[in-house]
């Protein structure tokens, strides 16, 4: 089945630094990828929709200058958390919609970000 | 306001019994509804999709119903096993943007 690889799985960074998270579709091309954030015991909240070759679409309340998204190829989208603060500590997950097979979404394994 | 509610935060059942999880929504008109399984520290894994014009879908021990009048979906796991213990999320597919809106999940524990 379709595989989405997300890296790193865990990262600890100092407050004020930037962190890059990669999301790769391994066996198919993805023109659109979605980035979610999940706080403990809470639902996944959509942050932005990443479109290959164009600007990402951000959800209301998500700062586009803080969460930089780059989707430069059909198999790679990156999310960079800039000037991270402790309140940015969360579980970040990317996903891709499969337009074949079960038509569900395939998710990456997630990245646990801890800002100290 | 728009809401997606899953019946309870946690559900414990005995092995072999049928687990029934509920997803209710208000002020949405979803084209489809999906159920996912999420294990701790992992991304969700797709289980089933049911469209607005479908009443029921089955896959092995899983069954999903979708009642657009009641604005409710029921998710059943028959002959439950301890390995079924996880958090189950329902998600609505809204409009043509192909974005998903998730409920907060129900943590299911199947006791041996």
Interface residues (C-beta under 8 A of the other chain):
Chain A: X4 X6 X32 X34 X41 X42 X43 X44 X45 X46 X49 X91 X93 X95 X97 X102 X103 X104 X105 X106 X107 X108 X109 X110 X112
Chain B: X4 X9 X34 X36 X41 X42 X43 X44 X45 X46 X47 X49 X89 X97 X98 X99 X100 X101 X102 X103 X104 X105
